[in-house]
Every structure is written in structure tokens, then in C-alpha cells.
Amino acid sequence: MLHKCANPACTAPFRSLREGKLFLAETFPSNLNASFDGNRRKVRQREHFWLCDACSAQFTLRFDANLGMLTVPLSNHATPRFLTPAVASAS
């Protein structure tokens, strides 16, 4: 379940889907042994991320295979920020 804004610098609690912007990302497990099913296909995980109204006006989210989910500024004036595992919600 989503608990707060995916921006690690923001503490806005998740309350409603009407506020902010919801993202669904398909990622691969960090444990390489668990990333394949019985047919040797890569198993993807679906995770939900949410940015509050204020943060979604300034940032979007981008998945990087090496770095994980990043908050990326909509303008070029700020640097990307890493999301902590606590802000992701597996479904």
C-alpha cells in the first residue's frame, strides 16, 4: 500500500487517488536468483509510486535499471533524487 509521496524530500501522506499522480512501474527483482521463473523467463515486479500534487508539478519518475526509481525534475535546474525502498509499494 502507498504511504507517502515518492519524493524522498516530501512527507505528504497518501490519502486519495484524486490528488497527485500515480505511476505503475515494472521492475526486475534485485535478487538475480529470484528473477527467473521455472521457464527461465525474467519475472517482473509491478510497483506503484505516487507523487503528491506539489511534487508532481515539479517532478516525474523514471526507472533506471542500475539506480532504481528516480525523481526527475520537469525542469533542468535540479538534479535527480533517489527513492528509498520505503516509498515503493509492490502489488
C-alpha positions as CSV (number, residue, x, y, z in Angstrom):
1,M,0.0,0.0,0.0
2,L,1.1,3.5,-0.7
3,H,2.0,5.5,2.3
4,K,3.6,8.8,1.2
5,C,4.9,10.8,-1.7
6,A,7.6,9.0,-3.7
7,N,9.8,12.1,-3.5
8,P,12.2,11.3,-0.6
9,A,12.3,15.0,0.4
10,C,8.5,15.2,0.8
11,T,6.4,13.8,3.7
12,A,3.0,14.3,2.2
13,P,0.8,11.2,3.1
14,F,-1.1,9.3,0.5
15,R,-4.9,9.8,1.1
16,S,-6.7,9.7,-2.3
17,L,-6.2,8.8,-5.9
18,R,-7.7,12.2,-6.8
19,E,-4.7,14.0,-5.6
20,G,-1.2,13.9,-7.2
21,K,-0.1,11.4,-9.9
22,L,0.1,7.6,-9.7
23,F,2.8,5.6,-11.5
24,L,2.9,1.9,-12.2
25,A,6.4,0.6,-12.9
26,E,7.6,-2.9,-14.0
27,T,10.9,-3.7,-12.4
28,F,13.0,-6.8,-12.0
29,P,13.8,-8.3,-8.6
30,S,17.2,-7.3,-7.1
31,N,17.9,-10.9,-6.3
32,L,19.1,-12.4,-9.5
33,N,18.2,-16.0,-8.5
34,A,14.6,-15.0,-7.9
35,S,14.4,-13.0,-11.2
36,F,13.6,-16.1,-13.3
37,D,10.5,-18.3,-13.2
38,G,10.6,-22.1,-13.9
39,N,10.8,-21.5,-17.7
40,R,13.8,-19.2,-17.4
41,R,11.8,-16.1,-18.2
42,K,12.5,-13.0,-16.3
43,V,9.9,-12.3,-13.7
44,R,8.8,-8.7,-13.5
45,Q,7.5,-7.0,-10.4
46,R,4.9,-4.3,-10.5
47,E,5.3,-1.4,-8.1
48,H,3.1,1.6,-7.6
49,F,4.6,5.0,-6.9
50,W,2.7,8.2,-6.1
51,L,3.8,11.9,-6.3
52,C,1.7,14.4,-4.4
53,D,0.2,17.4,-6.2
54,A,3.0,19.7,-5.2
55,C,5.8,17.3,-6.3
56,S,4.0,16.2,-9.5
57,A,4.0,19.8,-10.6
58,Q,7.9,19.8,-10.3
59,F,8.9,16.2,-10.8
60,T,8.2,13.0,-12.7
61,L,9.5,9.5,-12.1
62,R,12.0,7.5,-14.2
63,F,13.2,3.9,-13.7
64,D,16.9,3.3,-14.2
65,A,18.0,-0.4,-14.3
66,N,21.1,0.3,-12.2
67,L,19.9,3.0,-9.9
68,G,16.2,2.1,-9.4
69,M,13.4,4.7,-9.4
70,L,14.4,8.3,-9.6
71,T,12.6,11.5,-9.1
72,V,13.4,13.6,-12.2
73,P,12.8,17.3,-12.4
74,L,10.5,18.6,-15.1
75,S,12.9,21.5,-15.5
76,N,16.7,21.2,-16.0
77,H,17.5,23.2,-12.9
78,A,17.5,20.4,-10.3
79,T,19.3,17.0,-10.0
80,P,17.6,13.6,-9.8
81,R,16.9,12.2,-6.4
82,F,16.9,8.5,-5.5
83,L,13.8,7.0,-4.0
84,T,14.2,4.9,-0.9
85,P,12.7,1.4,-0.8
86,A,10.2,2.6,1.8
87,V,8.3,4.7,-0.7
88,A,7.6,1.8,-3.2
89,S,4.6,-0.4,-3.0
90,A,4.6,-3.8,-4.5
91,S,1.4,-5.1,-5.9
